[in-house]
């Protein structure tokens, strides 16, 4: 299992100010679910958009996250 939950990853992206500032290199992300479907569900659960803005973790591709050397066995990054 991943050392992080989906919610923890989203919180980390918020704290970093966006996905491009988050370094998850060499982290254990086995079985993490960051699929488009899950991200959409989390967006609704967390009450976004707020004041017309989307959360910093809501993007079509989470571009910029450093996943170099991350462990992604059975991770779901679909969509």
PDB file of N, CA, C and O in Angstrom:
ATOM      1  N   UNK A   1       0.821  -1.202   0.000  1.00  0.00           N
ATOM      2  CA  UNK A   1       0.000   0.000   0.000  1.00  0.00           C
ATOM      3  C   UNK A   1       0.863   1.262   0.000  1.00  0.00           C
ATOM      4  O   UNK A   1       2.011   1.259   0.442  1.00  0.00           O
ATOM      5  N   UNK A   2       0.284   2.307  -0.496  1.00  0.00           N
ATOM      6  CA  UNK A   2       0.967   3.589  -0.556  1.00  0.00           C
ATOM      7  C   UNK A   2       1.227   4.127   0.845  1.00  0.00           C
ATOM      8  O   UNK A   2       0.471   3.862   1.781  1.00  0.00           O
ATOM      9  N   UNK A   3       2.295   4.876   0.968  1.00  0.00           N
ATOM     10  CA  UNK A   3       2.554   5.521   2.244  1.00  0.00           C
ATOM     11  C   UNK A   3       1.654   6.741   2.448  1.00  0.00           C
ATOM     12  O   UNK A   3       1.647   7.342   3.522  1.00  0.00           O
ATOM     13  N   UNK A   4       0.893   7.104   1.405  1.00  0.00           N
ATOM     14  CA  UNK A   4      -0.021   8.236   1.466  1.00  0.00           C
ATOM     15  C   UNK A   4      -1.409   7.819   0.995  1.00  0.00           C
ATOM     16  O   UNK A   4      -1.547   6.885   0.205  1.00  0.00           O
ATOM     17  N   UNK A   5      -2.425   8.503   1.474  1.00  0.00           N
ATOM     18  CA  UNK A   5      -3.771   8.336   0.943  1.00  0.00           C
ATOM     19  C   UNK A   5      -3.981   9.381  -0.153  1.00  0.00           C
ATOM     20  O   UNK A   5      -3.199  10.322  -0.288  1.00  0.00           O
ATOM     21  N   UNK A   6      -5.029   9.204  -0.919  1.00  0.00           N
ATOM     22  CA  UNK A   6      -5.374  10.190  -1.947  1.00  0.00           C
ATOM     23  C   UNK A   6      -5.585  11.559  -1.303  1.00  0.00           C
ATOM     24  O   UNK A   6      -5.102  12.567  -1.819  1.00  0.00           O
ATOM     25  N   UNK A   7      -6.297  11.601  -0.187  1.00  0.00           N
ATOM     26  CA  UNK A   7      -6.545  12.882   0.494  1.00  0.00           C
ATOM     27  C   UNK A   7      -5.243  13.530   0.956  1.00  0.00           C
ATOM     28  O   UNK A   7      -5.101  14.750   0.881  1.00  0.00           O
ATOM     29  N   UNK A   8      -4.304  12.739   1.426  1.00  0.00           N
ATOM     30  CA  UNK A   8      -3.021  13.305   1.861  1.00  0.00           C
ATOM     31  C   UNK A   8      -2.264  13.915   0.684  1.00  0.00           C
ATOM     32  O   UNK A   8      -1.660  14.978   0.820  1.00  0.00           O
ATOM     33  N   UNK A   9      -2.295  13.246  -0.470  1.00  0.00           N
ATOM     34  CA  UNK A   9      -1.636  13.794  -1.657  1.00  0.00           C
ATOM     35  C   UNK A   9      -2.280  15.120  -2.047  1.00  0.00           C
ATOM     36  O   UNK A   9      -1.573  16.084  -2.341  1.00  0.00           O
ATOM     37  N   UNK A  10      -3.609  15.184  -2.053  1.00  0.00           N
ATOM     38  CA  UNK A  10      -4.302  16.427  -2.403  1.00  0.00           C
ATOM     39  C   UNK A  10      -3.976  17.525  -1.402  1.00  0.00           C
ATOM     40  O   UNK A  10      -3.775  18.675  -1.793  1.00  0.00           O
ATOM     41  N   UNK A  11      -3.920  17.192  -0.126  1.00  0.00           N
ATOM     42  CA  UNK A  11      -3.536  18.175   0.900  1.00  0.00           C
ATOM     43  C   UNK A  11      -2.111  18.677   0.676  1.00  0.00           C
ATOM     44  O   UNK A  11      -1.833  19.864   0.847  1.00  0.00           O
ATOM     45  N   UNK A  12      -1.216  17.778   0.294  1.00  0.00           N
ATOM     46  CA  UNK A  12       0.172  18.155   0.046  1.00  0.00           C
ATOM     47  C   UNK A  12       0.280  19.091  -1.165  1.00  0.00           C
ATOM     48  O   UNK A  12       1.084  20.023  -1.157  1.00  0.00           O
ATOM     49  N   UNK A  13      -0.524  18.846  -2.197  1.00  0.00           N
ATOM     50  CA  UNK A  13      -0.532  19.729  -3.364  1.00  0.00           C
ATOM     51  C   UNK A  13      -1.047  21.106  -2.970  1.00  0.00           C
ATOM     52  O   UNK A  13      -0.493  22.121  -3.392  1.00  0.00           O
ATOM     53  N   UNK A  14      -2.112  21.147  -2.158  1.00  0.00           N
ATOM     54  CA  UNK A  14      -2.628  22.435  -1.682  1.00  0.00           C
ATOM     55  C   UNK A  14      -1.573  23.174  -0.877  1.00  0.00           C
ATOM     56  O   UNK A  14      -1.361  24.369  -1.085  1.00  0.00           O
ATOM     57  N   UNK A  15      -0.914  22.486   0.032  1.00  0.00           N
ATOM     58  CA  UNK A  15       0.106  23.114   0.883  1.00  0.00           C
ATOM     59  C   UNK A  15       1.294  23.624   0.057  1.00  0.00           C
ATOM     60  O   UNK A  15       1.897  24.646   0.385  1.00  0.00           O
ATOM     61  N   UNK A  16       1.618  22.898  -1.018  1.00  0.00           N
ATOM     62  CA  UNK A  16       2.739  23.294  -1.873  1.00  0.00           C
ATOM     63  C   UNK A  16       2.368  24.447  -2.809  1.00  0.00           C
ATOM     64  O   UNK A  16       3.245  25.099  -3.376  1.00  0.00           O
ATOM     65  N   UNK A  17       1.073  24.693  -2.968  1.00  0.00           N
ATOM     66  CA  UNK A  17       0.622  25.758  -3.853  1.00  0.00           C
ATOM     67  C   UNK A  17       0.415  25.320  -5.286  1.00  0.00           C
ATOM     68  O   UNK A  17       0.214  26.157  -6.166  1.00  0.00           O
ATOM     69  N   UNK A  18       0.460  24.024  -5.536  1.00  0.00           N
ATOM     70  CA  UNK A  18       0.222  23.492  -6.875  1.00  0.00           C
ATOM     71  C   UNK A  18       1.030  22.238  -7.116  1.00  0.00           C
ATOM     72  O   UNK A  18       2.009  21.979  -6.416  1.00  0.00           O
ATOM     73  N   UNK A  19       0.621  21.448  -8.115  1.00  0.00           N
ATOM     74  CA  UNK A  19       1.288  20.176  -8.367  1.00  0.00           C
ATOM     75  C   UNK A  19       2.734  20.323  -8.816  1.00  0.00           C
ATOM     76  O   UNK A  19       3.567  19.464  -8.526  1.00  0.00           O
ATOM     77  N   UNK A  20       3.038  21.413  -9.526  1.00  0.00           N
ATOM     78  CA  UNK A  20       4.387  21.589 -10.034  1.00  0.00           C
ATOM     79  C   UNK A  20       5.419  21.816  -8.921  1.00  0.00           C
ATOM     80  O   UNK A  20       6.623  21.726  -9.160  1.00  0.00           O
ATOM     81  N   UNK A  21       4.944  22.108  -7.713  1.00  0.00           N
ATOM     82  CA  UNK A  21       5.854  22.351  -6.592  1.00  0.00           C
ATOM     83  C   UNK A  21       5.955  21.158  -5.651  1.00  0.00           C
ATOM     84  O   UNK A  21       6.606  21.240  -4.609  1.00  0.00           O
ATOM     85  N   UNK A  22       5.314  20.050  -6.015  1.00  0.00           N
ATOM     86  CA  UNK A  22       5.298  18.873  -5.154  1.00  0.00           C
ATOM     87  C   UNK A  22       6.302  17.845  -5.639  1.00  0.00           C
ATOM     88  O   UNK A  22       6.297  17.469  -6.811  1.00  0.00           O
ATOM     89  N   UNK A  23       7.155  17.395  -4.747  1.00  0.00           N
ATOM     90  CA  UNK A  23       8.169  16.392  -5.078  1.00  0.00           C
ATOM     91  C   UNK A  23       7.809  15.073  -4.402  1.00  0.00           C
ATOM     92  O   UNK A  23       7.928  14.935  -3.185  1.00  0.00           O
ATOM     93  N   UNK A  24       7.374  14.120  -5.193  1.00  0.00           N
ATOM     94  CA  UNK A  24       7.058  12.789  -4.681  1.00  0.00           C
ATOM     95  C   UNK A  24       8.065  11.761  -5.181  1.00  0.00           C
ATOM     96  O   UNK A  24       7.789  10.561  -5.188  1.00  0.00           O
ATOM     97  N   UNK A  25       9.233  12.240  -5.598  1.00  0.00           N
ATOM     98  CA  UNK A  25      10.245  11.326  -6.088  1.00  0.00           C
ATOM     99  C   UNK A  25      10.639  10.339  -4.990  1.00  0.00           C
ATOM    100  O   UNK A  25      10.794  10.699  -3.823  1.00  0.00           O
ATOM    101  N   UNK A  26      10.793   9.093  -5.405  1.00  0.00           N
ATOM    102  CA  UNK A  26      11.211   7.992  -4.532  1.00  0.00           C
ATOM    103  C   UNK A  26      10.223   7.686  -3.404  1.00  0.00           C
ATOM    104  O   UNK A  26      10.579   7.020  -2.432  1.00  0.00           O
ATOM    105  N   UNK A  27       9.001   8.164  -3.529  1.00  0.00           N
ATOM    106  CA  UNK A  27       7.969   7.862  -2.525  1.00  0.00           C
ATOM    107  C   UNK A  27       7.214   6.600  -2.922  1.00  0.00           C
ATOM    108  O   UNK A  27       7.113   6.279  -4.106  1.00  0.00           O
ATOM    109  N   UNK A  28       6.695   5.898  -1.951  1.00  0.00           N
ATOM    110  CA  UNK A  28       5.905   4.698  -2.182  1.00  0.00           C
ATOM    111  C   UNK A  28       4.466   5.112  -2.456  1.00  0.00           C
ATOM    112  O   UNK A  28       3.739   5.500  -1.542  1.00  0.00           O
ATOM    113  N   UNK A  29       4.062   5.028  -3.713  1.00  0.00           N
ATOM    114  CA  UNK A  29       2.700   5.377  -4.120  1.00  0.00           C
ATOM    115  C   UNK A  29       1.969   4.159  -4.670  1.00  0.00           C
ATOM    116  O   UNK A  29       1.020   4.292  -5.443  1.00  0.00           O
ATOM    117  N   UNK A  30       2.414   2.979  -4.269  1.00  0.00           N
ATOM    118  CA  UNK A  30       1.765   1.750  -4.713  1.00  0.00           C
ATOM    119  C   UNK A  30       0.282   1.779  -4.352  1.00  0.00           C
ATOM    120  O   UNK A  30      -0.085   2.101  -3.222  1.00  0.00           O
ATOM    121  N   UNK A  31      -0.552   1.448  -5.307  1.00  0.00           N
ATOM    122  CA  UNK A  31      -2.008   1.341  -5.146  1.00  0.00           C
ATOM    123  C   UNK A  31      -2.707   2.679  -4.917  1.00  0.00           C
ATOM    124  O   UNK A  31      -3.901   2.679  -4.618  1.00  0.00           O
ATOM    125  N   UNK A  32      -2.030   3.809  -5.043  1.00  0.00           N
ATOM    126  CA  UNK A  32      -2.688   5.115  -4.867  1.00  0.00           C
ATOM    127  C   UNK A  32      -3.682   5.321  -6.010  1.00  0.00           C
ATOM    128  O   UNK A  32      -3.427   4.897  -7.137  1.00  0.00           O
ATOM    129  N   UNK A  33      -4.790   5.956  -5.731  1.00  0.00           N
ATOM    130  CA  UNK A  33      -5.783   6.238  -6.759  1.00  0.00           C
ATOM    131  C   UNK A  33      -5.864   7.742  -6.972  1.00  0.00           C
ATOM    132  O   UNK A  33      -6.464   8.466  -6.178  1.00  0.00           O
ATOM    133  N   UNK A  34      -5.252   8.196  -8.052  1.00  0.00           N
ATOM    134  CA  UNK A  34      -5.326   9.595  -8.455  1.00  0.00           C
ATOM    135  C   UNK A  34      -5.962   9.698  -9.839  1.00  0.00           C
ATOM    136  O   UNK A  34      -5.615  10.568 -10.639  1.00  0.00           O
ATOM    137  N   UNK A  35      -6.893   8.796 -10.100  1.00  0.00           N
ATOM    138  CA  UNK A  35      -7.584   8.783 -11.389  1.00  0.00           C
ATOM    139  C   UNK A  35      -8.484  10.011 -11.516  1.00  0.00           C
ATOM    140  O   UNK A  35      -8.855  10.635 -10.522  1.00  0.00           O
ATOM    141  N   UNK A  36      -8.820  10.339 -12.751  1.00  0.00           N
ATOM    142  CA  UNK A  36      -9.701  11.479 -13.004  1.00  0.00           C
ATOM    143  C   UNK A  36     -11.035  11.318 -12.269  1.00  0.00           C
ATOM    144  O   UNK A  36     -11.577  12.284 -11.733  1.00  0.00           O
ATOM    145  N   UNK A  37     -11.551  10.101 -12.253  1.00  0.00           N
ATOM    146  CA  UNK A  37     -12.824   9.841 -11.569  1.00  0.00           C
ATOM    147  C   UNK A  37     -12.727  10.142 -10.073  1.00  0.00           C
ATOM    148  O   UNK A  37     -13.624  10.763  -9.501  1.00  0.00           O
ATOM    149  N   UNK A  38     -11.653   9.708  -9.451  1.00  0.00           N
ATOM    150  CA  UNK A  38     -11.464   9.951  -8.013  1.00  0.00           C
ATOM    151  C   UNK A  38     -11.257  11.433  -7.736  1.00  0.00           C
ATOM    152  O   UNK A  38     -11.802  11.971  -6.772  1.00  0.00           O
ATOM    153  N   UNK A  39     -10.468  12.095  -8.580  1.00  0.00           N
ATOM    154  CA  UNK A  39     -10.220  13.531  -8.398  1.00  0.00           C
ATOM    155  C   UNK A  39     -11.526  14.315  -8.520  1.00  0.00           C
ATOM    156  O   UNK A  39     -11.761  15.247  -7.751  1.00  0.00           O
ATOM    157  N   UNK A  40     -12.371  13.948  -9.472  1.00  0.00           N
ATOM    158  CA  UNK A  40     -13.680  14.605  -9.619  1.00  0.00           C
ATOM    159  C   UNK A  40     -14.514  14.411  -8.360  1.00  0.00           C
ATOM    160  O   UNK A  40     -15.140  15.353  -7.873  1.00  0.00           O
ATOM    161  N   UNK A  41     -14.523  13.179  -7.829  1.00  0.00           N
ATOM    162  CA  UNK A  41     -15.294  12.898  -6.618  1.00  0.00           C
ATOM    163  C   UNK A  41     -14.765  13.702  -5.430  1.00  0.00           C
ATOM    164  O   UNK A  41     -15.545  14.257  -4.657  1.00  0.00           O
ATOM    165  N   UNK A  42     -13.443  13.764  -5.285  1.00  0.00           N
ATOM    166  CA  UNK A  42     -12.838  14.515  -4.176  1.00  0.00           C
ATOM    167  C   UNK A  42     -13.136  16.004  -4.309  1.00  0.00           C
ATOM    168  O   UNK A  42     -13.331  16.694  -3.308  1.00  0.00           O
ATOM    169  N   UNK A  43     -13.171  16.494  -5.538  1.00  0.00           N
ATOM    170  CA  UNK A  43     -13.506  17.904  -5.783  1.00  0.00           C
ATOM    171  C   UNK A  43     -14.884  18.210  -5.230  1.00  0.00           C
ATOM    172  O   UNK A  43     -15.074  19.227  -4.561  1.00  0.00           O
ATOM    173  N   UNK A  44     -15.848  17.344  -5.500  1.00  0.00           N
ATOM    174  CA  UNK A  44     -17.212  17.547  -5.006  1.00  0.00           C
ATOM    175  C   UNK A  44     -17.276  17.376  -3.487  1.00  0.00           C
ATOM    176  O   UNK A  44     -17.904  18.181  -2.799  1.00  0.00           O
ATOM    177  N   UNK A  45     -16.637  16.341  -2.965  1.00  0.00           N
ATOM    178  CA  UNK A  45     -16.647  16.090  -1.520  1.00  0.00           C
ATOM    179  C   UNK A  45     -16.059  17.255  -0.733  1.00  0.00           C
ATOM    180  O   UNK A  45     -16.513  17.558   0.370  1.00  0.00           O
ATOM    181  N   UNK A  46     -15.062  17.897  -1.295  1.00  0.00           N
ATOM    182  CA  UNK A  46     -14.369  18.988  -0.603  1.00  0.00           C
ATOM    183  C   UNK A  46     -14.985  20.360  -0.866  1.00  0.00           C
ATOM    184  O   UNK A  46     -14.467  21.378  -0.405  1.00  0.00           O
ATOM    185  N   UNK A  47     -16.099  20.382  -1.613  1.00  0.00           N
ATOM    186  CA  UNK A  47     -16.831  21.632  -1.815  1.00  0.00           C
ATOM    187  C   UNK A  47     -16.210  22.597  -2.806  1.00  0.00           C
ATOM    188  O   UNK A  47     -16.342  23.811  -2.646  1.00  0.00           O
ATOM    189  N   UNK A  48     -15.538  22.088  -3.823  1.00  0.00           N
ATOM    190  CA  UNK A  48     -14.965  22.941  -4.855  1.00  0.00           C
ATOM    191  C   UNK A  48     -15.887  22.967  -6.056  1.00  0.00           C
ATOM    192  O   UNK A  48     -16.630  22.006  -6.259  1.00  0.00           O
ATOM    193  N   UNK A  49     -15.879  24.017  -6.863  1.00  0.00           N
ATOM    194  CA  UNK A  49     -15.059  25.213  -6.765  1.00  0.00           C
ATOM    195  C   UNK A  49     -15.536  26.147  -5.658  1.00  0.00           C
ATOM    196  O   UNK A  49     -16.701  26.131  -5.260  1.00  0.00           O
ATOM    197  N   UNK A  50     -14.617  26.945  -5.184  1.00  0.00           N
ATOM    198  CA  UNK A  50     -14.903  27.931  -4.130  1.00  0.00           C
ATOM    199  C   UNK A  50     -14.602  29.318  -4.677  1.00  0.00           C
ATOM    200  O   UNK A  50     -13.531  29.568  -5.232  1.00  0.00           O
ATOM    201  N   UNK A  51     -15.556  30.200  -4.512  1.00  0.00           N
ATOM    202  CA  UNK A  51     -15.418  31.578  -4.994  1.00  0.00           C
ATOM    203  C   UNK A  51     -14.965  31.600  -6.447  1.00  0.00           C
ATOM    204  O   UNK A  51     -14.167  32.448  -6.848  1.00  0.00           O
ATOM    205  N   UNK A  52     -15.484  30.657  -7.231  1.00  0.00           N
ATOM    206  CA  UNK A  52     -15.169  30.598  -8.650  1.00  0.00           C
ATOM    207  C   UNK A  52     -13.800  30.038  -8.991  1.00  0.00           C
ATOM    208  O   UNK A  52     -13.405  30.045 -10.157  1.00  0.00           O
ATOM    209  N   UNK A  53     -13.065  29.549  -7.990  1.00  0.00           N
ATOM    210  CA  UNK A  53     -11.724  29.008  -8.229  1.00  0.00           C
ATOM    211  C   UNK A  53     -11.707  27.506  -8.010  1.00  0.00           C
ATOM    212  O   UNK A  53     -12.438  26.969  -7.178  1.00  0.00           O
ATOM    213  N   UNK A  54     -10.854  26.844  -8.779  1.00  0.00           N
ATOM    214  CA  UNK A  54     -10.648  25.407  -8.624  1.00  0.00           C
ATOM    215  C   UNK A  54      -9.512  25.164  -7.628  1.00  0.00           C
ATOM    216  O   UNK A  54      -8.666  26.036  -7.430  1.00  0.00           O
ATOM    217  N   UNK A  55      -9.487  23.996  -7.008  1.00  0.00           N
ATOM    218  CA  UNK A  55      -8.386  23.691  -6.085  1.00  0.00           C
ATOM    219  C   UNK A  55      -7.072  23.544  -6.845  1.00  0.00           C
ATOM    220  O   UNK A  55      -7.089  23.217  -8.031  1.00  0.00           O
ATOM    221  N   UNK A  56      -5.940  23.776  -6.196  1.00  0.00           N
ATOM    222  CA  UNK A  56      -4.652  23.692  -6.896  1.00  0.00           C
ATOM    223  C   UNK A  56      -4.333  22.299  -7.418  1.00  0.00           C
ATOM    224  O   UNK A  56      -3.484  22.151  -8.298  1.00  0.00           O
ATOM    225  N   UNK A  57      -4.992  21.287  -6.898  1.00  0.00           N
ATOM    226  CA  UNK A  57      -4.747  19.921  -7.355  1.00  0.00           C
ATOM    227  C   UNK A  57      -5.683  19.501  -8.475  1.00  0.00           C
ATOM    228  O   UNK A  57      -5.588  18.375  -8.965  1.00  0.00           O
ATOM    229  N   UNK A  58      -6.573  20.370  -8.885  1.00  0.00           N
ATOM    230  CA  UNK A  58      -7.530  20.025  -9.934  1.00  0.00           C
ATOM    231  C   UNK A  58      -7.010  20.505 -11.277  1.00  0.00           C
ATOM    232  O   UNK A  58      -7.116  21.685 -11.611  1.00  0.00           O
ATOM    233  N   UNK A  59      -6.457  19.595 -12.031  1.00  0.00           N
ATOM    234  CA  UNK A  59      -5.980  19.904 -13.368  1.00  0.00           C
ATOM    235  C   UNK A  59      -6.156  18.655 -14.218  1.00  0.00           C
ATOM    236  O   UNK A  59      -6.286  17.553 -13.685  1.00  0.00           O
ATOM    237  N   UNK A  60      -6.161  18.817 -15.511  1.00  0.00           N
ATOM    238  CA  UNK A  60      -6.387  17.654 -16.361  1.00  0.00           C
ATOM    239  C   UNK A  60      -5.292  16.599 -16.259  1.00  0.00           C
ATOM    240  O   UNK A  60      -5.533  15.435 -16.579  1.00  0.00           O
ATOM    241  N   UNK A  61      -4.112  16.975 -15.826  1.00  0.00           N
ATOM    242  CA  UNK A  61      -3.026  16.010 -15.871  1.00  0.00           C
ATOM    243  C   UNK A  61      -2.074  16.051 -14.675  1.00  0.00           C
ATOM    244  O   UNK A  61      -1.064  15.347 -14.686  1.00  0.00           O
ATOM    245  N   UNK A  62      -2.353  16.835 -13.666  1.00  0.00           N
ATOM    246  CA  UNK A  62      -1.449  16.998 -12.518  1.00  0.00           C
ATOM    247  C   UNK A  62      -0.020  17.256 -12.981  1.00  0.00           C
ATOM    248  O   UNK A  62       0.939  16.787 -12.367  1.00  0.00           O
ATOM    249  N   UNK A  63       0.108  17.995 -14.055  1.00  0.00           N
ATOM    250  CA  UNK A  63       1.419  18.272 -14.640  1.00  0.00           C
ATOM    251  C   UNK A  63       2.352  18.901 -13.621  1.00  0.00           C
ATOM    252  O   UNK A  63       1.963  19.754 -12.823  1.00  0.00           O
ATOM    253  N   UNK A  64       3.570  18.459 -13.676  1.00  0.00           N
ATOM    254  CA  UNK A  64       4.610  19.069 -12.862  1.00  0.00           C
ATOM    255  C   UNK A  64       4.989  18.307 -11.619  1.00  0.00           C
ATOM    256  O   UNK A  64       6.038  18.588 -11.038  1.00  0.00           O
ATOM    257  N   UNK A  65       4.179  17.346 -11.176  1.00  0.00           N
ATOM    258  CA  UNK A  65       4.554  16.579  -9.992  1.00  0.00           C
ATOM    259  C   UNK A  65       5.786  15.744 -10.326  1.00  0.00           C
ATOM    260  O   UNK A  65       5.821  15.055 -11.346  1.00  0.00           O
ATOM    261  N   UNK A  66       6.790  15.811  -9.466  1.00  0.00           N
ATOM    262  CA  UNK A  66       7.995  15.015  -9.662  1.00  0.00           C
ATOM    263  C   UNK A  66       7.746  13.614  -9.117  1.00  0.00           C
ATOM    264  O   UNK A  66       7.650  13.414  -7.906  1.00  0.00           O
ATOM    265  N   UNK A  67       7.645  12.646 -10.029  1.00  0.00           N
ATOM    266  CA  UNK A  67       7.427  11.249  -9.658  1.00  0.00           C
ATOM    267  C   UNK A  67       8.642  10.387  -9.997  1.00  0.00           C
ATOM    268  O   UNK A  67       8.552   9.159 -10.024  1.00  0.00           O
ATOM    269  N   UNK A  68       9.764  11.031 -10.252  1.00  0.00           N
ATOM    270  CA  UNK A  68      10.962  10.291 -10.634  1.00  0.00           C
ATOM    271  C   UNK A  68      11.334   9.285  -9.547  1.00  0.00           C
ATOM    272  O   UNK A  68      11.534   9.651  -8.389  1.00  0.00           O
ATOM    273  N   UNK A  69      11.421   8.032  -9.930  1.00  0.00           N
ATOM    274  CA  UNK A  69      11.813   6.987  -8.997  1.00  0.00           C
ATOM    275  C   UNK A  69      10.722   6.599  -8.002  1.00  0.00           C
ATOM    276  O   UNK A  69      10.970   5.805  -7.095  1.00  0.00           O
ATOM    277  N   UNK A  70       9.512   7.153  -8.161  1.00  0.00           N
ATOM    278  CA  UNK A  70       8.415   6.800  -7.252  1.00  0.00           C
ATOM    279  C   UNK A  70       7.974   5.370  -7.521  1.00  0.00           C
ATOM    280  O   UNK A  70       8.072   4.887  -8.649  1.00  0.00           O
ATOM    281  N   UNK A  71       7.497   4.708  -6.509  1.00  0.00           N
ATOM    282  CA  UNK A  71       7.001   3.343  -6.628  1.00  0.00           C
ATOM    283  C   UNK A  71       5.513   3.422  -6.941  1.00  0.00           C
ATOM    284  O   UNK A  71       4.722   3.893  -6.124  1.00  0.00           O
ATOM    285  N   UNK A  72       5.140   2.961  -8.124  1.00  0.00           N
ATOM    286  CA  UNK A  72       3.780   3.141  -8.629  1.00  0.00           C
ATOM    287  C   UNK A  72       3.110   1.830  -8.981  1.00  0.00           C
ATOM    288  O   UNK A  72       2.267   1.797  -9.877  1.00  0.00           O
ATOM    289  N   UNK A  73       3.461   0.752  -8.304  1.00  0.00           N
ATOM    290  CA  UNK A  73       2.870  -0.552  -8.586  1.00  0.00           C
ATOM    291  C   UNK A  73       1.360  -0.475  -8.360  1.00  0.00           C
ATOM    292  O   UNK A  73       0.902  -0.139  -7.267  1.00  0.00           O
ATOM    293  N   UNK A  74       0.601  -0.786  -9.394  1.00  0.00           N
ATOM    294  CA  UNK A  74      -0.855  -0.778  -9.374  1.00  0.00           C
ATOM    295  C   UNK A  74      -1.452   0.573  -8.965  1.00  0.00           C
ATOM    296  O   UNK A  74      -2.578   0.624  -8.469  1.00  0.00           O
ATOM    297  N   UNK A  75      -0.711   1.661  -9.168  1.00  0.00           N
ATOM    298  CA  UNK A  75      -1.266   2.993  -8.952  1.00  0.00           C
ATOM    299  C   UNK A  75      -2.242   3.294 -10.082  1.00  0.00           C
ATOM    300  O   UNK A  75      -2.025   2.873 -11.219  1.00  0.00           O
ATOM    301  N   UNK A  76      -3.311   4.016  -9.779  1.00  0.00           N
ATOM    302  CA  UNK A  76      -4.289   4.386 -10.791  1.00  0.00           C
ATOM    303  C   UNK A  76      -4.139   5.863 -11.091  1.00  0.00           C
ATOM    304  O   UNK A  76      -4.564   6.714 -10.310  1.00  0.00           O
ATOM    305  N   UNK A  77      -3.529   6.161 -12.239  1.00  0.00           N
ATOM    306  CA  UNK A  77      -3.344   7.543 -12.693  1.00  0.00           C
ATOM    307  C   UNK A  77      -4.141   7.785 -13.966  1.00  0.00           C
ATOM    308  O   UNK A  77      -3.890   8.751 -14.687  1.00  0.00           O
ATOM    309  N   UNK A  78      -5.088   6.919 -14.240  1.00  0.00           N
ATOM    310  CA  UNK A  78      -5.874   6.968 -15.467  1.00  0.00           C
ATOM    311  C   UNK A  78      -6.652   8.269 -15.583  1.00  0.00           C
ATOM    312  O   UNK A  78      -7.289   8.725 -14.634  1.00  0.00           O
ATOM    313  N   UNK A  79      -6.584   8.846 -16.760  1.00  0.00           N
ATOM    314  CA  UNK A  79      -7.381  10.029 -17.058  1.00  0.00           C
ATOM    315  C   UNK A  79      -6.797  11.270 -16.472  1.00  0.00           C
ATOM    316  O   UNK A  79      -7.357  12.353 -16.637  1.00  0.00           O
TER     317      UNK A  79
END
